[in-house]
Amino acid sequence: MKLSKDQKTLDQIAPLVEYAFLKKYDVRKDTNFMSRYNHSIGYGEFHDKKLQSYVMVNQFENQVFDHKVKMAGIGYVASYPENRGHGDITRIMKEILLDLHNNGVAISNLAPWSETFYRQYGYENAIYLKIYNIKPLMFRYFKAPKTGKLLRGRWSDPDLQKLVLDLYEKQLTSGEEQDTVIREKWWWERLTTYYPGRYTAVYVDENDVPQAYMFYRIIGNEFVAEELYSTNKAGALGILSLIGSHISSCNNFKLIMPENSFIEEYFPDQEGITVNTVPYMMSRIVDVSLLLPCLKAQGSDNVNIEITDDRDCSWNNGIWNIAITSDNRIKCQKVDGKPDFKGTITDWTKVLLGRLSLKRAVKLNLIERTGSQPLEFEKGVISFYDYF
């Protein structure tokens, strides 16, 4: 059931979250928890007037190519141990997905504690990131830029904020982002408290135009860049030179980057670089009729795809006709007929929101090709990552 937003309910949510997530403090006094709670919708199940299960839903807008769509971030999924196995979370998730559909939400994302657990509700791995571990010696090649300059400080610096937000907005509206959170003011502020001790660095060119930025922390003897974005080579090299200026004080350098990053190509020597690509967030197509028109595709101007096995969002099941316009846009409608491609909702998520091309999904036997019409969905990028 949808929970009331009052002190009495919060007083029941708090101990459940604290127990489930091993928090040793009162979350009602935690800025990070309360900022999310104050911008959330809560769902729960009571037994004997005691809240036994809880799920938090934060609603954002996401950028999908040239479109903004509603996205629901799922978090703080919790049940007391004595209550697990009673079906509370299943009932809550069904209610949430129905409410999201009724409110025009296209997709939902979450950070899973168990991929198998959330896959039963239609979520699938779709957002990956690259983690670089780099030995200090690898940065010896990067010198301070001869043109332009590096600016460094805290997020509280309004001048740095403006430069970062200009870069962020420029990429967000580039038409390339595939499933990227559009950060609101309260969310930017929360990132500062969620990552204590964070620094902001910006490279601006000779015309004072920002070309790259980075958020980073120094944790012990490790330099951790938690977000790094550049528009060109000069910006990337400028930021790398700033990182390299820490080689006397840090013995390891970790860069957390988008999956499509190839920043290692700027290193003349890569033997001291270890790269791991890891799953980060799972996505769920809540309403495919809202998602498909945001995507881009190439192929026949009249293709049918079939979605199967969507138990909780049954409106997605069926055959969808895709008409591709001259500028690769998609018009879709549900039709009767025979499909050219067929797959489950989770496998289609890998194609429509994830990194798999349709051709690769067919080759892997995830999507079945049942017709002869050609089709391929264009791939976007995710340049910025958000955790909830």
PAGUZA-769298 format. One record per residue (C-alpha): x, y, z; residue number from 0. Coordinates in nm, 2 decimals, m for minus. Layout:
+--------+--------+--------+-----+
:     c1 :     c2 :     c3 :   k :
+--------+--------+--------+-----+
:      X :      Y :      Z : NUM :
...
+--------+--------+--------+-----+
end
This chain:
+--------+--------+--------+-----+
:     c1 :     c2 :     c3 :   k :
+--------+--------+--------+-----+
:   0.00 :   0.00 :   0.00 :   0 :
:   0.11 :   0.36 :  m0.05 :   1 :
:   0.23 :   0.50 :   0.28 :   2 :
:   0.13 :   0.83 :   0.44 :   3 :
:   0.39 :   1.10 :   0.46 :   4 :
:   0.37 :   1.17 :   0.83 :   5 :
:   0.59 :   1.14 :   1.14 :   6 :
:   0.41 :   0.83 :   1.27 :   7 :
:   0.49 :   0.64 :   0.95 :   8 :
:   0.85 :   0.77 :   0.93 :   9 :
:   0.90 :   0.65 :   1.28 :  10 :
:   0.82 :   0.30 :   1.16 :  11 :
:   1.02 :   0.33 :   0.84 :  12 :
:   1.33 :   0.44 :   1.02 :  13 :
:   1.40 :   0.13 :   1.24 :  14 :
:   1.32 :  m0.10 :   0.94 :  15 :
:   1.57 :   0.07 :   0.71 :  16 :
:   1.83 :   0.08 :   0.99 :  17 :
:   1.79 :  m0.29 :   1.06 :  18 :
:   1.78 :  m0.40 :   0.70 :  19 :
:   2.08 :  m0.19 :   0.59 :  20 :
:   2.29 :  m0.23 :   0.90 :  21 :
:   2.28 :   0.14 :   0.98 :  22 :
:   2.41 :   0.22 :   1.33 :  23 :
:   2.24 :   0.56 :   1.36 :  24 :
:   1.90 :   0.72 :   1.34 :  25 :
:   1.83 :   0.77 :   0.97 :  26 :
:   1.58 :   1.04 :   1.06 :  27 :
:   1.89 :   1.25 :   1.14 :  28 :
:   2.08 :   1.15 :   0.83 :  29 :
:   2.08 :   1.42 :   0.56 :  30 :
:   2.13 :   1.17 :   0.28 :  31 :
:   1.84 :   0.95 :   0.38 :  32 :
:   1.60 :   1.24 :   0.45 :  33 :
:   1.67 :   1.42 :   0.13 :  34 :
:   1.57 :   1.11 :  m0.06 :  35 :
:   1.28 :   1.04 :   0.17 :  36 :
:   1.14 :   1.40 :   0.13 :  37 :
:   1.14 :   1.35 :  m0.25 :  38 :
:   0.99 :   1.00 :  m0.25 :  39 :
:   0.68 :   0.80 :  m0.25 :  40 :
:   0.68 :   0.51 :   0.00 :  41 :
:   0.51 :   0.18 :  m0.02 :  42 :
:   0.48 :  m0.08 :   0.25 :  43 :
:   0.30 :  m0.37 :   0.42 :  44 :
:   0.17 :  m0.37 :   0.77 :  45 :
:   0.11 :  m0.68 :   0.99 :  46 :
:  m0.05 :  m0.63 :   1.33 :  47 :
:  m0.02 :  m0.25 :   1.28 :  48 :
:   0.36 :  m0.28 :   1.24 :  49 :
:   0.53 :  m0.19 :   0.92 :  50 :
:   0.71 :  m0.51 :   0.81 :  51 :
:   0.82 :  m0.42 :   0.45 :  52 :
:   0.91 :  m0.10 :   0.27 :  53 :
:   1.01 :   0.02 :  m0.07 :  54 :
:   1.11 :   0.38 :  m0.16 :  55 :
:   1.04 :   0.53 :  m0.50 :  56 :
:   1.21 :   0.85 :  m0.63 :  57 :
:   1.08 :   0.99 :  m0.95 :  58 :
:   1.32 :   1.16 :  m1.20 :  59 :
:   1.33 :   1.25 :  m1.56 :  60 :
:   1.57 :   1.06 :  m1.78 :  61 :
:   1.72 :   1.16 :  m2.11 :  62 :
:   1.67 :   0.91 :  m2.38 :  63 :
:   1.83 :   1.06 :  m2.70 :  64 :
:   1.62 :   1.37 :  m2.78 :  65 :
:   1.34 :   1.30 :  m2.53 :  66 :
:   1.28 :   1.33 :  m2.16 :  67 :
:   1.09 :   1.05 :  m2.01 :  68 :
:   0.97 :   0.98 :  m1.65 :  69 :
:   1.18 :   0.73 :  m1.46 :  70 :
:   1.13 :   0.58 :  m1.12 :  71 :
:   1.43 :   0.49 :  m0.91 :  72 :
:   1.37 :   0.20 :  m0.67 :  73 :
:   1.56 :   0.18 :  m0.34 :  74 :
:   1.56 :   0.08 :   0.03 :  75 :
:   1.38 :  m0.24 :  m0.04 :  76 :
:   1.35 :  m0.39 :   0.31 :  77 :
:   1.17 :  m0.65 :   0.51 :  78 :
:   1.22 :  m0.77 :   0.87 :  79 :
:   1.37 :  m1.12 :   0.86 :  80 :
:   1.08 :  m1.28 :   1.04 :  81 :
:   0.85 :  m1.15 :   0.77 :  82 :
:   1.04 :  m1.26 :   0.46 :  83 :
:   0.88 :  m1.52 :   0.24 :  84 :
:   0.53 :  m1.38 :   0.30 :  85 :
:   0.51 :  m1.22 :  m0.04 :  86 :
:   0.51 :  m0.85 :   0.08 :  87 :
:   0.77 :  m0.73 :  m0.17 :  88 :
:   0.60 :  m0.90 :  m0.46 :  89 :
:   0.27 :  m0.73 :  m0.37 :  90 :
:   0.44 :  m0.40 :  m0.33 :  91 :
:   0.63 :  m0.42 :  m0.66 :  92 :
:   0.31 :  m0.51 :  m0.85 :  93 :
:   0.14 :  m0.21 :  m0.70 :  94 :
:   0.43 :   0.02 :  m0.77 :  95 :
:   0.45 :  m0.09 :  m1.14 :  96 :
:   0.08 :  m0.04 :  m1.19 :  97 :
:   0.10 :   0.31 :  m1.03 :  98 :
:   0.40 :   0.40 :  m1.24 :  99 :
:   0.21 :   0.29 :  m1.56 : 100 :
:  m0.09 :   0.49 :  m1.46 : 101 :
:   0.13 :   0.80 :  m1.41 : 102 :
:   0.30 :   0.78 :  m1.74 : 103 :
:   0.64 :   0.65 :  m1.62 : 104 :
:   0.83 :   0.48 :  m1.90 : 105 :
:   1.12 :   0.31 :  m1.72 : 106 :
:   1.25 :   0.22 :  m1.38 : 107 :
:   1.61 :   0.17 :  m1.26 : 108 :
:   1.76 :   0.03 :  m0.94 : 109 :
:   2.08 :  m0.09 :  m0.79 : 110 :
:   2.03 :  m0.46 :  m0.72 : 111 :
:   2.14 :  m0.66 :  m0.42 : 112 :
:   2.05 :  m0.96 :  m0.62 : 113 :
:   2.01 :  m0.96 :  m1.00 : 114 :
:   1.81 :  m1.28 :  m0.99 : 115 :
:   1.57 :  m1.14 :  m0.73 : 116 :
:   1.49 :  m0.83 :  m0.94 : 117 :
:   1.48 :  m1.01 :  m1.27 : 118 :
:   1.15 :  m1.18 :  m1.15 : 119 :
:   1.00 :  m0.83 :  m1.16 : 120 :
:   1.11 :  m0.76 :  m1.51 : 121 :
:   1.44 :  m0.58 :  m1.43 : 122 :
:   1.76 :  m0.66 :  m1.63 : 123 :
:   2.12 :  m0.55 :  m1.64 : 124 :
:   2.14 :  m0.25 :  m1.87 : 125 :
:   2.38 :   0.00 :  m1.72 : 126 :
:   2.75 :  m0.10 :  m1.69 : 127 :
:   3.05 :   0.10 :  m1.59 : 128 :
:   3.43 :   0.07 :  m1.62 : 129 :
:   3.66 :   0.07 :  m1.32 : 130 :
:   4.02 :   0.16 :  m1.40 : 131 :
:   4.29 :   0.08 :  m1.15 : 132 :
:   4.61 :   0.26 :  m1.26 : 133 :
:   4.96 :   0.25 :  m1.11 : 134 :
:   5.11 :   0.59 :  m1.03 : 135 :
:   5.39 :   0.55 :  m1.28 : 136 :
:   5.14 :   0.55 :  m1.57 : 137 :
:   5.07 :   0.92 :  m1.51 : 138 :
:   5.43 :   1.03 :  m1.57 : 139 :
:   5.35 :   1.11 :  m1.93 : 140 :
:   5.10 :   1.39 :  m1.85 : 141 :
:   5.22 :   1.74 :  m1.80 : 142 :
:   5.03 :   2.06 :  m1.71 : 143 :
:   4.85 :   2.20 :  m2.01 : 144 :
:   5.03 :   2.47 :  m2.20 : 145 :
:   4.71 :   2.63 :  m2.30 : 146 :
:   4.40 :   2.66 :  m2.10 : 147 :
:   4.40 :   2.61 :  m1.72 : 148 :
:   4.28 :   2.39 :  m1.44 : 149 :
:   4.04 :   2.51 :  m1.17 : 150 :
:   3.99 :   2.32 :  m0.85 : 151 :
:   3.78 :   2.35 :  m0.54 : 152 :
:   3.46 :   2.24 :  m0.38 : 153 :
:   3.11 :   2.21 :  m0.53 : 154 :
:   3.01 :   2.50 :  m0.30 : 155 :
:   3.21 :   2.73 :  m0.54 : 156 :
:   2.94 :   2.88 :  m0.76 : 157 :
:   3.18 :   2.95 :  m1.04 : 158 :
:   3.29 :   2.59 :  m1.06 : 159 :
:   2.92 :   2.48 :  m1.03 : 160 :
:   2.83 :   2.68 :  m1.34 : 161 :
:   3.11 :   2.54 :  m1.55 : 162 :
:   3.02 :   2.18 :  m1.45 : 163 :
:   2.65 :   2.24 :  m1.51 : 164 :
:   2.73 :   2.39 :  m1.85 : 165 :
:   2.92 :   2.08 :  m1.96 : 166 :
:   2.66 :   1.85 :  m1.81 : 167 :
:   2.37 :   2.02 :  m1.99 : 168 :
:   2.56 :   2.03 :  m2.32 : 169 :
:   2.61 :   1.65 :  m2.32 : 170 :
:   2.26 :   1.58 :  m2.18 : 171 :
:   2.11 :   1.76 :  m2.48 : 172 :
:   2.35 :   1.63 :  m2.74 : 173 :
:   2.10 :   1.36 :  m2.85 : 174 :
:   2.34 :   1.08 :  m2.75 : 175 :
:   2.23 :   0.99 :  m2.40 : 176 :
:   2.04 :   0.66 :  m2.37 : 177 :
:   1.91 :   0.63 :  m2.01 : 178 :
:   2.06 :   0.91 :  m1.81 : 179 :
:   1.92 :   1.08 :  m1.50 : 180 :
:   1.85 :   1.45 :  m1.54 : 181 :
:   1.98 :   1.57 :  m1.21 : 182 :
:   1.76 :   1.82 :  m1.02 : 183 :
:   1.90 :   2.08 :  m0.78 : 184 :
:   1.82 :   1.87 :  m0.47 : 185 :
:   2.00 :   1.57 :  m0.62 : 186 :
:   2.31 :   1.77 :  m0.70 : 187 :
:   2.32 :   1.89 :  m0.34 : 188 :
:   2.28 :   1.54 :  m0.22 : 189 :
:   2.58 :   1.42 :  m0.42 : 190 :
:   2.79 :   1.65 :  m0.21 : 191 :
:   2.68 :   1.51 :   0.12 : 192 :
:   2.67 :   1.15 :  m0.01 : 193 :
:   3.04 :   1.17 :  m0.11 : 194 :
:   3.21 :   1.36 :   0.18 : 195 :
:   3.54 :   1.53 :   0.11 : 196 :
:   3.47 :   1.55 :  m0.26 : 197 :
:   3.67 :   1.79 :  m0.48 : 198 :
:   3.57 :   1.94 :  m0.81 : 199 :
:   3.81 :   2.01 :  m1.09 : 200 :
:   3.75 :   2.18 :  m1.43 : 201 :
:   3.97 :   2.23 :  m1.73 : 202 :
:   3.89 :   2.54 :  m1.93 : 203 :
:   4.05 :   2.62 :  m2.27 : 204 :
:   4.23 :   2.95 :  m2.36 : 205 :
:   3.89 :   3.11 :  m2.42 : 206 :
:   3.77 :   3.01 :  m2.07 : 207 :
:   3.53 :   2.76 :  m2.22 : 208 :
:   3.49 :   2.44 :  m2.00 : 209 :
:   3.61 :   2.12 :  m2.18 : 210 :
:   3.63 :   1.87 :  m1.89 : 211 :
:   3.54 :   1.82 :  m1.53 : 212 :
:   3.60 :   1.57 :  m1.26 : 213 :
:   3.47 :   1.49 :  m0.91 : 214 :
:   3.73 :   1.31 :  m0.70 : 215 :
:   3.82 :   1.21 :  m0.34 : 216 :
:   4.14 :   1.10 :  m0.18 : 217 :
:   4.06 :   0.81 :   0.05 : 218 :
:   4.36 :   0.71 :   0.25 : 219 :
:   4.63 :   0.68 :  m0.01 : 220 :
:   4.40 :   0.61 :  m0.30 : 221 :
:   4.29 :   0.87 :  m0.55 : 222 :
:   3.93 :   0.80 :  m0.66 : 223 :
:   3.78 :   0.99 :  m0.96 : 224 :
:   3.41 :   0.92 :  m0.92 : 225 :
:   3.30 :   1.12 :  m1.23 : 226 :
:   3.51 :   1.23 :  m1.52 : 227 :
:   3.37 :   1.39 :  m1.83 : 228 :
:   3.56 :   1.55 :  m2.12 : 229 :
:   3.44 :   1.69 :  m2.46 : 230 :
:   3.78 :   1.65 :  m2.63 : 231 :
:   4.14 :   1.53 :  m2.60 : 232 :
:   4.27 :   1.85 :  m2.46 : 233 :
:   4.02 :   1.84 :  m2.17 : 234 :
:   4.10 :   1.47 :  m2.10 : 235 :
:   4.47 :   1.54 :  m2.10 : 236 :
:   4.43 :   1.84 :  m1.87 : 237 :
:   4.23 :   1.64 :  m1.61 : 238 :
:   4.48 :   1.35 :  m1.64 : 239 :
:   4.77 :   1.59 :  m1.57 : 240 :
:   4.59 :   1.70 :  m1.25 : 241 :
:   4.55 :   1.34 :  m1.14 : 242 :
:   4.91 :   1.28 :  m1.21 : 243 :
:   5.02 :   1.56 :  m0.98 : 244 :
:   4.91 :   1.34 :  m0.69 : 245 :
:   5.16 :   1.05 :  m0.77 : 246 :
:   5.38 :   1.14 :  m0.47 : 247 :
:   5.09 :   1.11 :  m0.22 : 248 :
:   4.88 :   0.84 :  m0.36 : 249 :
:   4.98 :   0.48 :  m0.44 : 250 :
:   4.67 :   0.38 :  m0.64 : 251 :
:   4.44 :   0.56 :  m0.88 : 252 :
:   4.09 :   0.45 :  m0.94 : 253 :
:   3.88 :   0.60 :  m1.22 : 254 :
:   3.51 :   0.52 :  m1.24 : 255 :
:   3.40 :   0.58 :  m1.59 : 256 :
:   3.11 :   0.52 :  m1.83 : 257 :
:   3.12 :   0.18 :  m2.02 : 258 :
:   3.19 :   0.36 :  m2.35 : 259 :
:   3.50 :   0.53 :  m2.21 : 260 :
:   3.83 :   0.46 :  m2.37 : 261 :
:   4.04 :   0.70 :  m2.17 : 262 :
:   4.32 :   0.44 :  m2.16 : 263 :
:   4.39 :   0.53 :  m2.52 : 264 :
:   4.55 :   0.85 :  m2.40 : 265 :
:   4.81 :   0.65 :  m2.21 : 266 :
:   5.13 :   0.58 :  m2.41 : 267 :
:   5.19 :   0.28 :  m2.19 : 268 :
:   4.90 :   0.07 :  m2.06 : 269 :
:   5.07 :  m0.22 :  m1.89 : 270 :
:   5.00 :  m0.06 :  m1.55 : 271 :
:   4.63 :  m0.02 :  m1.62 : 272 :
:   4.37 :  m0.28 :  m1.51 : 273 :
:   4.02 :  m0.23 :  m1.65 : 274 :
:   3.71 :  m0.41 :  m1.52 : 275 :
:   3.36 :  m0.36 :  m1.67 : 276 :
:   3.09 :  m0.44 :  m1.41 : 277 :
:   2.71 :  m0.42 :  m1.40 : 278 :
:   2.59 :  m0.12 :  m1.21 : 279 :
:   2.21 :  m0.07 :  m1.25 : 280 :
:   1.92 :  m0.27 :  m1.37 : 281 :
:   1.65 :  m0.12 :  m1.58 : 282 :
:   1.28 :  m0.21 :  m1.63 : 283 :
:   1.07 :  m0.11 :  m1.92 : 284 :
:   0.74 :   0.00 :  m1.75 : 285 :
:   0.57 :   0.11 :  m2.07 : 286 :
:   0.73 :   0.02 :  m2.40 : 287 :
:   0.48 :   0.24 :  m2.59 : 288 :
:   0.64 :   0.54 :  m2.42 : 289 :
:   1.00 :   0.42 :  m2.47 : 290 :
:   1.00 :   0.31 :  m2.84 : 291 :
:   0.92 :   0.66 :  m2.98 : 292 :
:   1.22 :   0.80 :  m2.80 : 293 :
:   1.46 :   0.55 :  m2.96 : 294 :
:   1.62 :   0.56 :  m3.31 : 295 :
:   1.64 :   0.27 :  m3.55 : 296 :
:   1.75 :   0.17 :  m3.90 : 297 :
:   1.61 :  m0.09 :  m4.13 : 298 :
:   1.27 :  m0.16 :  m4.29 : 299 :
:   1.01 :   0.10 :  m4.24 : 300 :
:   0.76 :  m0.16 :  m4.12 : 301 :
:   0.88 :  m0.42 :  m3.87 : 302 :
:   0.70 :  m0.62 :  m3.60 : 303 :
:   0.85 :  m0.71 :  m3.27 : 304 :
:   0.69 :  m0.93 :  m3.01 : 305 :
:   0.73 :  m0.89 :  m2.64 : 306 :
:   0.65 :  m1.19 :  m2.42 : 307 :
:   0.65 :  m1.30 :  m2.05 : 308 :
:   0.59 :  m0.96 :  m1.89 : 309 :
:   0.39 :  m1.08 :  m1.59 : 310 :
:   0.37 :  m0.75 :  m1.40 : 311 :
:   0.33 :  m0.50 :  m1.69 : 312 :
:   0.11 :  m0.71 :  m1.92 : 313 :
:   0.03 :  m0.41 :  m2.14 : 314 :
:   0.38 :  m0.45 :  m2.28 : 315 :
:   0.31 :  m0.80 :  m2.41 : 316 :
:   0.21 :  m0.85 :  m2.77 : 317 :
:   0.32 :  m0.75 :  m3.12 : 318 :
:   0.44 :  m0.39 :  m3.18 : 319 :
:   0.47 :  m0.25 :  m3.52 : 320 :
:   0.77 :  m0.02 :  m3.57 : 321 :
:   0.76 :   0.23 :  m3.85 : 322 :
:   1.09 :   0.40 :  m3.91 : 323 :
:   1.08 :   0.75 :  m4.04 : 324 :
:   1.33 :   0.91 :  m4.28 : 325 :
:   1.53 :   1.06 :  m3.99 : 326 :
:   1.54 :   0.72 :  m3.81 : 327 :
:   1.27 :   0.80 :  m3.56 : 328 :
:   1.02 :   0.54 :  m3.45 : 329 :
:   0.64 :   0.54 :  m3.46 : 330 :
:   0.49 :   0.24 :  m3.29 : 331 :
:   0.15 :   0.08 :  m3.23 : 332 :
:   0.02 :  m0.26 :  m3.11 : 333 :
:  m0.11 :  m0.47 :  m3.39 : 334 :
:  m0.22 :  m0.82 :  m3.48 : 335 :
:   0.00 :  m1.01 :  m3.71 : 336 :
:   0.33 :  m1.21 :  m3.72 : 337 :
:   0.65 :  m1.08 :  m3.56 : 338 :
:   0.98 :  m1.04 :  m3.73 : 339 :
:   1.16 :  m1.06 :  m3.39 : 340 :
:   1.04 :  m1.22 :  m3.06 : 341 :
:   1.18 :  m1.21 :  m2.71 : 342 :
:   1.10 :  m1.17 :  m2.34 : 343 :
:   1.07 :  m0.83 :  m2.18 : 344 :
:   1.41 :  m0.87 :  m2.00 : 345 :
:   1.59 :  m0.97 :  m2.32 : 346 :
:   1.43 :  m0.67 :  m2.51 : 347 :
:   1.56 :  m0.45 :  m2.22 : 348 :
:   1.91 :  m0.56 :  m2.31 : 349 :
:   1.85 :  m0.44 :  m2.66 : 350 :
:   1.64 :  m0.13 :  m2.61 : 351 :
:   1.81 :   0.01 :  m2.30 : 352 :
:   2.12 :  m0.20 :  m2.27 : 353 :
:   2.44 :  m0.25 :  m2.46 : 354 :
:   2.34 :  m0.54 :  m2.68 : 355 :
:   2.27 :  m0.47 :  m3.05 : 356 :
:   1.97 :  m0.66 :  m3.19 : 357 :
:   2.20 :  m0.85 :  m3.42 : 358 :
:   2.41 :  m0.96 :  m3.12 : 359 :
:   2.10 :  m1.06 :  m2.92 : 360 :
:   1.98 :  m1.28 :  m3.21 : 361 :
:   2.32 :  m1.44 :  m3.24 : 362 :
:   2.32 :  m1.52 :  m2.87 : 363 :
:   1.97 :  m1.67 :  m2.91 : 364 :
:   1.82 :  m1.41 :  m2.67 : 365 :
:   1.60 :  m1.27 :  m2.93 : 366 :
:   1.44 :  m1.50 :  m3.19 : 367 :
:   1.44 :  m1.38 :  m3.55 : 368 :
:   1.11 :  m1.51 :  m3.70 : 369 :
:   1.08 :  m1.29 :  m4.01 : 370 :
:   1.29 :  m1.14 :  m4.28 : 371 :
:   1.26 :  m0.76 :  m4.22 : 372 :
:   1.58 :  m0.59 :  m4.12 : 373 :
:   1.60 :  m0.39 :  m3.80 : 374 :
:   1.87 :  m0.24 :  m3.57 : 375 :
:   1.83 :   0.00 :  m3.29 : 376 :
:   2.09 :   0.28 :  m3.25 : 377 :
:   2.30 :   0.28 :  m2.94 : 378 :
:   2.34 :   0.58 :  m2.72 : 379 :
:   2.57 :   0.63 :  m2.42 : 380 :
:   2.54 :   0.70 :  m2.05 : 381 :
:   2.79 :   0.97 :  m1.96 : 382 :
:   2.68 :   1.03 :  m1.60 : 383 :
:   2.59 :   0.78 :  m1.33 : 384 :
:   2.36 :   0.81 :  m1.04 : 385 :
:   2.30 :   0.57 :  m0.75 : 386 :
:   1.97 :   0.53 :  m0.57 : 387 :
+--------+--------+--------+-----+
end
